[in-house]
Amino acid sequence: MASRSAQEKEWRTQSDLETLSRAAEIQNDRTRMTAVQKHAAKQVANLNKVAAPAKAKAPAKKRGK
């Protein structure tokens, strides 16, 4: 019987293979990739809204010695 860590490594390897296979499948499907890109653009826009207030703040003044 394989050790637990060997079993976990085998499971992780199989899972990684499945993930990469799905990614390749999606990348080769124009309709799905277009949908993913649109969704990603929306997510970026939402994150920029959250980050914008942090960007707008003036940098803290450095104290002299």
mmCIF file as Biopython writes it, N, C-alpha, C and O atoms, coordinates in Angstrom:
data_model
#
loop_
_atom_site.group_PDB
_atom_site.id
_atom_site.type_symbol
_atom_site.label_atom_id
_atom_site.label_alt_id
_atom_site.label_comp_id
_atom_site.label_asym_id
_atom_site.label_entity_id
_atom_site.label_seq_id
_atom_site.pdbx_PDB_ins_code
_atom_site.Cartn_x
_atom_site.Cartn_y
_atom_site.Cartn_z
_atom_site.occupancy
_atom_site.B_iso_or_equiv
_atom_site.auth_seq_id
_atom_site.auth_asym_id
_atom_site.pdbx_PDB_model_num
ATOM 1   N N  . MET A ? 1  ? 0.853   -1.189 0.000   1.0 0.0 1  A 1 
ATOM 2   C CA . MET A ? 1  ? 0.000   0.000  0.000   1.0 0.0 1  A 1 
ATOM 3   C C  . MET A ? 1  ? 0.893   1.244  0.000   1.0 0.0 1  A 1 
ATOM 4   O O  . MET A ? 1  ? 1.896   1.293  0.712   1.0 0.0 1  A 1 
ATOM 5   N N  . ALA A ? 2  ? 0.529   2.229  -0.787  1.0 0.0 2  A 1 
ATOM 6   C CA . ALA A ? 2  ? 1.298   3.470  -0.872  1.0 0.0 2  A 1 
ATOM 7   C C  . ALA A ? 2  ? 1.100   4.305  0.390   1.0 0.0 2  A 1 
ATOM 8   O O  . ALA A ? 2  ? 0.046   4.270  1.024   1.0 0.0 2  A 1 
ATOM 9   N N  . SER A ? 3  ? 2.141   5.052  0.734   1.0 0.0 3  A 1 
ATOM 10  C CA . SER A ? 3  ? 2.023   5.905  1.916   1.0 0.0 3  A 1 
ATOM 11  C C  . SER A ? 3  ? 1.044   7.036  1.640   1.0 0.0 3  A 1 
ATOM 12  O O  . SER A ? 3  ? 0.712   7.328  0.491   1.0 0.0 3  A 1 
ATOM 13  N N  . ARG A ? 4  ? 0.592   7.660  2.712   1.0 0.0 4  A 1 
ATOM 14  C CA . ARG A ? 4  ? -0.389  8.747  2.581   1.0 0.0 4  A 1 
ATOM 15  C C  . ARG A ? 4  ? 0.165   9.876  1.712   1.0 0.0 4  A 1 
ATOM 16  O O  . ARG A ? 4  ? -0.538  10.386 0.840   1.0 0.0 4  A 1 
ATOM 17  N N  . SER A ? 5  ? 1.414   10.269 1.943   1.0 0.0 5  A 1 
ATOM 18  C CA . SER A ? 5  ? 1.980   11.359 1.152   1.0 0.0 5  A 1 
ATOM 19  C C  . SER A ? 5  ? 2.113   10.966 -0.322  1.0 0.0 5  A 1 
ATOM 20  O O  . SER A ? 5  ? 1.942   11.809 -1.202  1.0 0.0 5  A 1 
ATOM 21  N N  . ALA A ? 6  ? 2.412   9.720  -0.592  1.0 0.0 6  A 1 
ATOM 22  C CA . ALA A ? 6  ? 2.494   9.248  -1.975  1.0 0.0 6  A 1 
ATOM 23  C C  . ALA A ? 6  ? 1.106   9.273  -2.615  1.0 0.0 6  A 1 
ATOM 24  O O  . ALA A ? 6  ? 0.965   9.639  -3.782  1.0 0.0 6  A 1 
ATOM 25  N N  . GLN A ? 7  ? 0.080   8.883  -1.852  1.0 0.0 7  A 1 
ATOM 26  C CA . GLN A ? 7  ? -1.296  8.917  -2.357  1.0 0.0 7  A 1 
ATOM 27  C C  . GLN A ? 7  ? -1.731  10.360 -2.618  1.0 0.0 7  A 1 
ATOM 28  O O  . GLN A ? 7  ? -2.378  10.645 -3.625  1.0 0.0 7  A 1 
ATOM 29  N N  . GLU A ? 8  ? -1.374  11.256 -1.716  1.0 0.0 8  A 1 
ATOM 30  C CA . GLU A ? 8  ? -1.727  12.663 -1.886  1.0 0.0 8  A 1 
ATOM 31  C C  . GLU A ? 8  ? -1.032  13.248 -3.116  1.0 0.0 8  A 1 
ATOM 32  O O  . GLU A ? 8  ? -1.629  14.015 -3.871  1.0 0.0 8  A 1 
ATOM 33  N N  . LYS A ? 9  ? 0.230   12.880 -3.309  1.0 0.0 9  A 1 
ATOM 34  C CA . LYS A ? 9  ? 0.978   13.360 -4.477  1.0 0.0 9  A 1 
ATOM 35  C C  . LYS A ? 9  ? 0.330   12.839 -5.759  1.0 0.0 9  A 1 
ATOM 36  O O  . LYS A ? 9  ? 0.188   13.581 -6.731  1.0 0.0 9  A 1 
ATOM 37  N N  . GLU A ? 10 ? -0.055  11.585 -5.762  1.0 0.0 10 A 1 
ATOM 38  C CA . GLU A ? 10 ? -0.711  10.995 -6.936  1.0 0.0 10 A 1 
ATOM 39  C C  . GLU A ? 10 ? -2.043  11.697 -7.202  1.0 0.0 10 A 1 
ATOM 40  O O  . GLU A ? 10 ? -2.362  12.006 -8.350  1.0 0.0 10 A 1 
ATOM 41  N N  . TRP A ? 11 ? -2.823  11.951 -6.146  1.0 0.0 11 A 1 
ATOM 42  C CA . TRP A ? 11 ? -4.113  12.627 -6.307  1.0 0.0 11 A 1 
ATOM 43  C C  . TRP A ? 11 ? -3.903  14.041 -6.840  1.0 0.0 11 A 1 
ATOM 44  O O  . TRP A ? 11 ? -4.612  14.478 -7.747  1.0 0.0 11 A 1 
ATOM 45  N N  . ARG A ? 12 ? -2.924  14.758 -6.273  1.0 0.0 12 A 1 
ATOM 46  C CA . ARG A ? 12 ? -2.651  16.130 -6.714  1.0 0.0 12 A 1 
ATOM 47  C C  . ARG A ? 12 ? -2.213  16.149 -8.177  1.0 0.0 12 A 1 
ATOM 48  O O  . ARG A ? 12 ? -2.619  17.025 -8.941  1.0 0.0 12 A 1 
ATOM 49  N N  . THR A ? 13 ? -1.395  15.194 -8.558  1.0 0.0 13 A 1 
ATOM 50  C CA . THR A ? 13 ? -0.939  15.106 -9.942  1.0 0.0 13 A 1 
ATOM 51  C C  . THR A ? 13 ? -2.115  14.861 -10.882 1.0 0.0 13 A 1 
ATOM 52  O O  . THR A ? 13 ? -2.211  15.495 -11.933 1.0 0.0 13 A 1 
ATOM 53  N N  . GLN A ? 14 ? -3.008  13.949 -10.513 1.0 0.0 14 A 1 
ATOM 54  C CA . GLN A ? 14 ? -4.191  13.664 -11.329 1.0 0.0 14 A 1 
ATOM 55  C C  . GLN A ? 14 ? -5.084  14.895 -11.413 1.0 0.0 14 A 1 
ATOM 56  O O  . GLN A ? 14 ? -5.586  15.224 -12.488 1.0 0.0 14 A 1 
ATOM 57  N N  . SER A ? 15 ? -5.287  15.577 -10.289 1.0 0.0 15 A 1 
ATOM 58  C CA . SER A ? 15 ? -6.108  16.782 -10.270 1.0 0.0 15 A 1 
ATOM 59  C C  . SER A ? 15 ? -5.505  17.882 -11.140 1.0 0.0 15 A 1 
ATOM 60  O O  . SER A ? 15 ? -6.222  18.570 -11.866 1.0 0.0 15 A 1 
ATOM 61  N N  . ASP A ? 16 ? -4.184  18.044 -11.062 1.0 0.0 16 A 1 
ATOM 62  C CA . ASP A ? 16 ? -3.504  19.041 -11.892 1.0 0.0 16 A 1 
ATOM 63  C C  . ASP A ? 16 ? -3.669  18.728 -13.377 1.0 0.0 16 A 1 
ATOM 64  O O  . ASP A ? 16 ? -3.890  19.631 -14.184 1.0 0.0 16 A 1 
ATOM 65  N N  . LEU A ? 17 ? -3.565  17.477 -13.728 1.0 0.0 17 A 1 
ATOM 66  C CA . LEU A ? 17 ? -3.749  17.067 -15.123 1.0 0.0 17 A 1 
ATOM 67  C C  . LEU A ? 17 ? -5.154  17.401 -15.605 1.0 0.0 17 A 1 
ATOM 68  O O  . LEU A ? 17 ? -5.335  17.916 -16.708 1.0 0.0 17 A 1 
ATOM 69  N N  . GLU A ? 18 ? -6.136  17.107 -14.778 1.0 0.0 18 A 1 
ATOM 70  C CA . GLU A ? 18 ? -7.521  17.418 -15.145 1.0 0.0 18 A 1 
ATOM 71  C C  . GLU A ? 18 ? -7.721  18.929 -15.294 1.0 0.0 18 A 1 
ATOM 72  O O  . GLU A ? 18 ? -8.417  19.380 -16.204 1.0 0.0 18 A 1 
ATOM 73  N N  . THR A ? 19 ? -7.111  19.704 -14.399 1.0 0.0 19 A 1 
ATOM 74  C CA . THR A ? 19 ? -7.210  21.165 -14.468 1.0 0.0 19 A 1 
ATOM 75  C C  . THR A ? 19 ? -6.599  21.686 -15.759 1.0 0.0 19 A 1 
ATOM 76  O O  . THR A ? 19 ? -7.199  22.516 -16.442 1.0 0.0 19 A 1 
ATOM 77  N N  . LEU A ? 20 ? -5.412  21.205 -16.095 1.0 0.0 20 A 1 
ATOM 78  C CA . LEU A ? 20 ? -4.754  21.649 -17.322 1.0 0.0 20 A 1 
ATOM 79  C C  . LEU A ? 20 ? -5.526  21.214 -18.571 1.0 0.0 20 A 1 
ATOM 80  O O  . LEU A ? 20 ? -5.580  21.942 -19.562 1.0 0.0 20 A 1 
ATOM 81  N N  . SER A ? 21 ? -6.109  20.041 -18.513 1.0 0.0 21 A 1 
ATOM 82  C CA . SER A ? 21 ? -6.913  19.562 -19.648 1.0 0.0 21 A 1 
ATOM 83  C C  . SER A ? 21 ? -8.138  20.448 -19.851 1.0 0.0 21 A 1 
ATOM 84  O O  . SER A ? 21 ? -8.480  20.795 -20.981 1.0 0.0 21 A 1 
ATOM 85  N N  . ARG A ? 22 ? -8.798  20.813 -18.748 1.0 0.0 22 A 1 
ATOM 86  C CA . ARG A ? 22 ? -9.964  21.707 -18.842 1.0 0.0 22 A 1 
ATOM 87  C C  . ARG A ? 22 ? -9.564  23.086 -19.340 1.0 0.0 22 A 1 
ATOM 88  O O  . ARG A ? 22 ? -10.281 23.695 -20.134 1.0 0.0 22 A 1 
ATOM 89  N N  . ALA A ? 23 ? -8.418  23.581 -18.875 1.0 0.0 23 A 1 
ATOM 90  C CA . ALA A ? 23 ? -7.956  24.894 -19.324 1.0 0.0 23 A 1 
ATOM 91  C C  . ALA A ? 23 ? -7.709  24.888 -20.827 1.0 0.0 23 A 1 
ATOM 92  O O  . ALA A ? 23 ? -8.092  25.827 -21.525 1.0 0.0 23 A 1 
ATOM 93  N N  . ALA A ? 24 ? -7.072  23.840 -21.325 1.0 0.0 24 A 1 
ATOM 94  C CA . ALA A ? 24 ? -6.808  23.743 -22.755 1.0 0.0 24 A 1 
ATOM 95  C C  . ALA A ? 24 ? -8.115  23.661 -23.542 1.0 0.0 24 A 1 
ATOM 96  O O  . ALA A ? 24 ? -8.246  24.262 -24.608 1.0 0.0 24 A 1 
ATOM 97  N N  . GLU A ? 25 ? -9.071  22.918 -23.010 1.0 0.0 25 A 1 
ATOM 98  C CA . GLU A ? 25 ? -10.376 22.788 -23.652 1.0 0.0 25 A 1 
ATOM 99  C C  . GLU A ? 25 ? -11.062 24.156 -23.755 1.0 0.0 25 A 1 
ATOM 100 O O  . GLU A ? 25 ? -11.626 24.494 -24.796 1.0 0.0 25 A 1 
ATOM 101 N N  . ILE A ? 26 ? -11.010 24.925 -22.693 1.0 0.0 26 A 1 
ATOM 102 C CA . ILE A ? 26 ? -11.630 26.251 -22.672 1.0 0.0 26 A 1 
ATOM 103 C C  . ILE A ? 26 ? -10.898 27.188 -23.624 1.0 0.0 26 A 1 
ATOM 104 O O  . ILE A ? 26 ? -11.533 27.926 -24.377 1.0 0.0 26 A 1 
ATOM 105 N N  . GLN A ? 27 ? -9.575  27.164 -23.597 1.0 0.0 27 A 1 
ATOM 106 C CA . GLN A ? 27 ? -8.784  28.043 -24.458 1.0 0.0 27 A 1 
ATOM 107 C C  . GLN A ? 27 ? -9.017  27.770 -25.934 1.0 0.0 27 A 1 
ATOM 108 O O  . GLN A ? 27 ? -8.891  28.678 -26.756 1.0 0.0 27 A 1 
ATOM 109 N N  . ASN A ? 28 ? -9.350  26.552 -26.280 1.0 0.0 28 A 1 
ATOM 110 C CA . ASN A ? 28 ? -9.586  26.190 -27.680 1.0 0.0 28 A 1 
ATOM 111 C C  . ASN A ? 28 ? -11.029 26.424 -28.126 1.0 0.0 28 A 1 
ATOM 112 O O  . ASN A ? 28 ? -11.363 26.185 -29.286 1.0 0.0 28 A 1 
ATOM 113 N N  . ASP A ? 29 ? -11.881 26.887 -27.220 1.0 0.0 29 A 1 
ATOM 114 C CA . ASP A ? 29 ? -13.290 27.145 -27.532 1.0 0.0 29 A 1 
ATOM 115 C C  . ASP A ? 29 ? -13.507 28.658 -27.542 1.0 0.0 29 A 1 
ATOM 116 O O  . ASP A ? 29 ? -13.562 29.290 -26.487 1.0 0.0 29 A 1 
ATOM 117 N N  . ARG A ? 30 ? -13.630 29.232 -28.739 1.0 0.0 30 A 1 
ATOM 118 C CA . ARG A ? 30 ? -13.746 30.689 -28.874 1.0 0.0 30 A 1 
ATOM 119 C C  . ARG A ? 30 ? -14.898 31.276 -28.067 1.0 0.0 30 A 1 
ATOM 120 O O  . ARG A ? 30 ? -14.742 32.314 -27.423 1.0 0.0 30 A 1 
ATOM 121 N N  . THR A ? 31 ? -16.040 30.623 -28.099 1.0 0.0 31 A 1 
ATOM 122 C CA . THR A ? 31 ? -17.211 31.132 -27.383 1.0 0.0 31 A 1 
ATOM 123 C C  . THR A ? 31 ? -16.941 31.203 -25.885 1.0 0.0 31 A 1 
ATOM 124 O O  . THR A ? 31 ? -17.253 32.202 -25.237 1.0 0.0 31 A 1 
ATOM 125 N N  . ARG A ? 32 ? -16.368 30.150 -25.348 1.0 0.0 32 A 1 
ATOM 126 C CA . ARG A ? 32 ? -16.077 30.119 -23.917 1.0 0.0 32 A 1 
ATOM 127 C C  . ARG A ? 32 ? -14.996 31.132 -23.546 1.0 0.0 32 A 1 
ATOM 128 O O  . ARG A ? 32 ? -15.095 31.802 -22.518 1.0 0.0 32 A 1 
ATOM 129 N N  . MET A ? 33 ? -13.966 31.242 -24.381 1.0 0.0 33 A 1 
ATOM 130 C CA . MET A ? 33 ? -12.892 32.195 -24.088 1.0 0.0 33 A 1 
ATOM 131 C C  . MET A ? 33 ? -13.406 33.631 -24.136 1.0 0.0 33 A 1 
ATOM 132 O O  . MET A ? 33 ? -13.004 34.461 -23.320 1.0 0.0 33 A 1 
ATOM 133 N N  . THR A ? 34 ? -14.294 33.928 -25.088 1.0 0.0 34 A 1 
ATOM 134 C CA . THR A ? 34 ? -14.868 35.268 -25.162 1.0 0.0 34 A 1 
ATOM 135 C C  . THR A ? 34 ? -15.651 35.570 -23.900 1.0 0.0 34 A 1 
ATOM 136 O O  . THR A ? 34 ? -15.544 36.664 -23.345 1.0 0.0 34 A 1 
ATOM 137 N N  . ALA A ? 35 ? -16.436 34.606 -23.443 1.0 0.0 35 A 1 
ATOM 138 C CA . ALA A ? 35 ? -17.213 34.787 -22.213 1.0 0.0 35 A 1 
ATOM 139 C C  . ALA A ? 35 ? -16.291 34.976 -21.010 1.0 0.0 35 A 1 
ATOM 140 O O  . ALA A ? 35 ? -16.561 35.812 -20.147 1.0 0.0 35 A 1 
ATOM 141 N N  . VAL A ? 36 ? -15.223 34.218 -20.949 1.0 0.0 36 A 1 
ATOM 142 C CA . VAL A ? 36 ? -14.269 34.328 -19.847 1.0 0.0 36 A 1 
ATOM 143 C C  . VAL A ? 36 ? -13.610 35.702 -19.865 1.0 0.0 36 A 1 
ATOM 144 O O  . VAL A ? 36 ? -13.453 36.328 -18.817 1.0 0.0 36 A 1 
ATOM 145 N N  . GLN A ? 37 ? -13.226 36.169 -21.040 1.0 0.0 37 A 1 
ATOM 146 C CA . GLN A ? 37 ? -12.569 37.471 -21.144 1.0 0.0 37 A 1 
ATOM 147 C C  . GLN A ? 37 ? -13.505 38.602 -20.735 1.0 0.0 37 A 1 
ATOM 148 O O  . GLN A ? 37 ? -13.082 39.545 -20.068 1.0 0.0 37 A 1 
ATOM 149 N N  . LYS A ? 38 ? -14.765 38.514 -21.127 1.0 0.0 38 A 1 
ATOM 150 C CA . LYS A ? 38 ? -15.739 39.530 -20.723 1.0 0.0 38 A 1 
ATOM 151 C C  . LYS A ? 38 ? -15.929 39.516 -19.209 1.0 0.0 38 A 1 
ATOM 152 O O  . LYS A ? 38 ? -15.982 40.566 -18.568 1.0 0.0 38 A 1 
ATOM 153 N N  . HIS A ? 39 ? -16.029 38.330 -18.657 1.0 0.0 39 A 1 
ATOM 154 C CA . HIS A ? 39 ? -16.201 38.201 -17.211 1.0 0.0 39 A 1 
ATOM 155 C C  . HIS A ? 39 ? -14.974 38.745 -16.471 1.0 0.0 39 A 1 
ATOM 156 O O  . HIS A ? 39 ? -15.103 39.440 -15.463 1.0 0.0 39 A 1 
ATOM 157 N N  . ALA A ? 40 ? -13.805 38.425 -16.978 1.0 0.0 40 A 1 
ATOM 158 C CA . ALA A ? 40 ? -12.568 38.905 -16.352 1.0 0.0 40 A 1 
ATOM 159 C C  . ALA A ? 40 ? -12.498 40.427 -16.403 1.0 0.0 40 A 1 
ATOM 160 O O  . ALA A ? 40 ? -12.060 41.059 -15.441 1.0 0.0 40 A 1 
ATOM 161 N N  . ALA A ? 41 ? -12.927 41.023 -17.518 1.0 0.0 41 A 1 
ATOM 162 C CA . ALA A ? 41 ? -12.918 42.481 -17.638 1.0 0.0 41 A 1 
ATOM 163 C C  . ALA A ? 41 ? -13.842 43.116 -16.599 1.0 0.0 41 A 1 
ATOM 164 O O  . ALA A ? 41 ? -13.504 44.141 -16.008 1.0 0.0 41 A 1 
ATOM 165 N N  . LYS A ? 42 ? -15.004 42.508 -16.379 1.0 0.0 42 A 1 
ATOM 166 C CA . LYS A ? 42 ? -15.927 43.011 -15.362 1.0 0.0 42 A 1 
ATOM 167 C C  . LYS A ? 42 ? -15.296 42.916 -13.968 1.0 0.0 42 A 1 
ATOM 168 O O  . LYS A ? 42 ? -15.421 43.832 -13.155 1.0 0.0 42 A 1 
ATOM 169 N N  . GLN A ? 43 ? -14.627 41.810 -13.709 1.0 0.0 43 A 1 
ATOM 170 C CA . GLN A ? 43 ? -13.986 41.624 -12.406 1.0 0.0 43 A 1 
ATOM 171 C C  . GLN A ? 43 ? -12.881 42.661 -12.196 1.0 0.0 43 A 1 
ATOM 172 O O  . GLN A ? 43 ? -12.739 43.205 -11.101 1.0 0.0 43 A 1 
ATOM 173 N N  . VAL A ? 44 ? -12.109 42.932 -13.231 1.0 0.0 44 A 1 
ATOM 174 C CA . VAL A ? 44 ? -11.048 43.937 -13.137 1.0 0.0 44 A 1 
ATOM 175 C C  . VAL A ? 44 ? -11.659 45.303 -12.850 1.0 0.0 44 A 1 
ATOM 176 O O  . VAL A ? 44 ? -11.152 46.047 -12.011 1.0 0.0 44 A 1 
ATOM 177 N N  . ALA A ? 45 ? -12.744 45.634 -13.540 1.0 0.0 45 A 1 
ATOM 178 C CA . ALA A ? 45 ? -13.408 46.919 -13.322 1.0 0.0 45 A 1 
ATOM 179 C C  . ALA A ? 45 ? -13.899 47.026 -11.882 1.0 0.0 45 A 1 
ATOM 180 O O  . ALA A ? 45 ? -13.747 48.074 -11.254 1.0 0.0 45 A 1 
ATOM 181 N N  . ASN A ? 46 ? -14.478 45.968 -11.361 1.0 0.0 46 A 1 
ATOM 182 C CA . ASN A ? 46 ? -14.945 45.976 -9.970  1.0 0.0 46 A 1 
ATOM 183 C C  . ASN A ? 46 ? -13.786 46.121 -8.988  1.0 0.0 46 A 1 
ATOM 184 O O  . ASN A ? 46 ? -13.890 46.854 -8.005  1.0 0.0 46 A 1 
ATOM 185 N N  . LEU A ? 47 ? -12.698 45.432 -9.249  1.0 0.0 47 A 1 
ATOM 186 C CA . LEU A ? 47 ? -11.533 45.543 -8.370  1.0 0.0 47 A 1 
ATOM 187 C C  . LEU A ? 47 ? -10.918 46.939 -8.435  1.0 0.0 47 A 1 
ATOM 188 O O  . LEU A ? 47 ? -10.441 47.461 -7.428  1.0 0.0 47 A 1 
ATOM 189 N N  . ASN A ? 48 ? -10.931 47.531 -9.612  1.0 0.0 48 A 1 
ATOM 190 C CA . ASN A ? 48 ? -10.406 48.889 -9.747  1.0 0.0 48 A 1 
ATOM 191 C C  . ASN A ? 48 ? -11.247 49.882 -8.949  1.0 0.0 48 A 1 
ATOM 192 O O  . ASN A ? 48 ? -10.710 50.844 -8.400  1.0 0.0 48 A 1 
ATOM 193 N N  . LYS A ? 49 ? -12.554 49.660 -8.880  1.0 0.0 49 A 1 
ATOM 194 C CA . LYS A ? 49 ? -13.417 50.529 -8.081  1.0 0.0 49 A 1 
ATOM 195 C C  . LYS A ? 49 ? -13.040 50.440 -6.603  1.0 0.0 49 A 1 
ATOM 196 O O  . LYS A ? 49 ? -13.028 51.444 -5.892  1.0 0.0 49 A 1 
ATOM 197 N N  . VAL A ? 50 ? -12.739 49.247 -6.164  1.0 0.0 50 A 1 
ATOM 198 C CA . VAL A ? 50 ? -12.364 49.034 -4.766  1.0 0.0 50 A 1 
ATOM 199 C C  . VAL A ? 50 ? -10.985 49.641 -4.493  1.0 0.0 50 A 1 
ATOM 200 O O  . VAL A ? 50 ? -10.761 50.235 -3.438  1.0 0.0 50 A 1 
ATOM 201 N N  . ALA A ? 51 ? -10.078 49.490 -5.436  1.0 0.0 51 A 1 
ATOM 202 C CA . ALA A ? 51 ? -8.709  49.960 -5.249  1.0 0.0 51 A 1 
ATOM 203 C C  . ALA A ? 51 ? -8.577  51.465 -5.477  1.0 0.0 51 A 1 
ATOM 204 O O  . ALA A ? 51 ? -7.636  52.078 -4.974  1.0 0.0 51 A 1 
ATOM 205 N N  . ALA A ? 52 ? -9.495  52.068 -6.219  1.0 0.0 52 A 1 
ATOM 206 C CA . ALA A ? 52 ? -9.383  53.487 -6.558  1.0 0.0 52 A 1 
ATOM 207 C C  . ALA A ? 52 ? -9.266  54.390 -5.337  1.0 0.0 52 A 1 
ATOM 208 O O  . ALA A ? 52 ? -8.419  55.284 -5.343  1.0 0.0 52 A 1 
ATOM 209 N N  . PRO A ? 53 ? -10.067 54.208 -4.289  1.0 0.0 53 A 1 
ATOM 210 C CA . PRO A ? 53 ? -9.915  55.072 -3.118  1.0 0.0 53 A 1 
ATOM 211 C C  . PRO A ? 53 ? -8.519  54.983 -2.495  1.0 0.0 53 A 1 
ATOM 212 O O  . PRO A ? 53 ? -7.988  55.979 -2.004  1.0 0.0 53 A 1 
ATOM 213 N N  . ALA A ? 54 ? -7.939  53.801 -2.518  1.0 0.0 54 A 1 
ATOM 214 C CA . ALA A ? 54 ? -6.593  53.632 -1.961  1.0 0.0 54 A 1 
ATOM 215 C C  . ALA A ? 54 ? -5.571  54.377 -2.816  1.0 0.0 54 A 1 
ATOM 216 O O  . ALA A ? 54 ? -4.611  54.930 -2.280  1.0 0.0 54 A 1 
ATOM 217 N N  . LYS A ? 55 ? -5.758  54.401 -4.115  1.0 0.0 55 A 1 
ATOM 218 C CA . LYS A ? 55 ? -4.849  55.108 -5.011  1.0 0.0 55 A 1 
ATOM 219 C C  . LYS A ? 55 ? -4.970  56.609 -4.822  1.0 0.0 55 A 1 
ATOM 220 O O  . LYS A ? 55 ? -3.984  57.335 -4.947  1.0 0.0 55 A 1 
ATOM 221 N N  . ALA A ? 56 ? -6.179  57.080 -4.521  1.0 0.0 56 A 1 
ATOM 222 C CA . ALA A ? 56 ? -6.437  58.510 -4.429  1.0 0.0 56 A 1 
ATOM 223 C C  . ALA A ? 56 ? -5.837  59.128 -3.166  1.0 0.0 56 A 1 
ATOM 224 O O  . ALA A ? 56 ? -5.616  60.339 -3.124  1.0 0.0 56 A 1 
ATOM 225 N N  . LYS A ? 57 ? -5.575  58.334 -2.155  1.0 0.0 57 A 1 
ATOM 226 C CA . LYS A ? 57 ? -5.021  58.862 -0.912  1.0 0.0 57 A 1 
ATOM 227 C C  . LYS A ? 57 ? -3.610  59.399 -1.162  1.0 0.0 57 A 1 
ATOM 228 O O  . LYS A ? 57 ? -2.822  58.817 -1.907  1.0 0.0 57 A 1 
ATOM 229 N N  . ALA A ? 58 ? -3.327  60.514 -0.524  1.0 0.0 58 A 1 
ATOM 230 C CA . ALA A ? 58 ? -1.978  61.074 -0.612  1.0 0.0 58 A 1 
ATOM 231 C C  . ALA A ? 58 ? -1.036  60.196 0.202   1.0 0.0 58 A 1 
ATOM 232 O O  . ALA A ? 58 ? -1.432  59.650 1.232   1.0 0.0 58 A 1 
ATOM 233 N N  . PRO A ? 59 ? 0.200   60.057 -0.250  1.0 0.0 59 A 1 
ATOM 234 C CA . PRO A ? 59 ? 1.140   59.253 0.527   1.0 0.0 59 A 1 
ATOM 235 C C  . PRO A ? 59 ? 1.402   59.890 1.898   1.0 0.0 59 A 1 
ATOM 236 O O  . PRO A ? 59 ? 1.371   61.112 2.042   1.0 0.0 59 A 1 
ATOM 237 N N  . ALA A ? 60 ? 1.649   59.074 2.862   1.0 0.0 60 A 1 
ATOM 238 C CA . ALA A ? 60 ? 1.914   59.562 4.215   1.0 0.0 60 A 1 
ATOM 239 C C  . ALA A ? 60 ? 3.226   60.349 4.215   1.0 0.0 60 A 1 
ATOM 240 O O  . ALA A ? 60 ? 4.189   59.993 3.537   1.0 0.0 60 A 1 
ATOM 241 N N  . LYS A ? 61 ? 3.228   61.439 5.003   1.0 0.0 61 A 1 
ATOM 242 C CA . LYS A ? 61 ? 4.438   62.259 5.082   1.0 0.0 61 A 1 
ATOM 243 C C  . LYS A ? 61 ? 5.459   61.544 5.951   1.0 0.0 61 A 1 
ATOM 244 O O  . LYS A ? 61 ? 5.122   60.930 6.964   1.0 0.0 61 A 1 
ATOM 245 N N  . LYS A ? 62 ? 6.712   61.639 5.530   1.0 0.0 62 A 1 
ATOM 246 C CA . LYS A ? 62 ? 7.792   61.022 6.301   1.0 0.0 62 A 1 
ATOM 247 C C  . LYS A ? 62 ? 8.187   61.960 7.420   1.0 0.0 62 A 1 
ATOM 248 O O  . LYS A ? 62 ? 8.290   63.171 7.226   1.0 0.0 62 A 1 
ATOM 249 N N  . ARG A ? 63 ? 8.404   61.404 8.567   1.0 0.0 63 A 1 
ATOM 250 C CA . ARG A ? 63 ? 8.832   62.197 9.715   1.0 0.0 63 A 1 
ATOM 251 C C  . ARG A ? 63 ? 10.348  62.373 9.666   1.0 0.0 63 A 1 
ATOM 252 O O  . ARG A ? 63 ? 11.089  61.437 9.363   1.0 0.0 63 A 1 
ATOM 253 N N  . GLY A ? 64 ? 10.781  63.568 9.963   1.0 0.0 64 A 1 
ATOM 254 C CA . GLY A ? 64 ? 12.229  63.826 10.003  1.0 0.0 64 A 1 
ATOM 255 C C  . GLY A ? 64 ? 12.831  63.314 11.286  1.0 0.0 64 A 1 
ATOM 256 O O  . GLY A ? 64 ? 12.126  63.127 12.277  1.0 0.0 64 A 1 
ATOM 257 N N  . LYS A ? 65 ? 14.128  63.085 11.278  1.0 0.0 65 A 1 
ATOM 258 C CA . LYS A ? 65 ? 14.815  62.559 12.478  1.0 0.0 65 A 1 
ATOM 259 C C  . LYS A ? 65 ? 15.205  63.667 13.389  1.0 0.0 65 A 1 
ATOM 260 O O  . LYS A ? 65 ? 15.790  63.422 14.444  1.0 0.0 65 A 1 
#
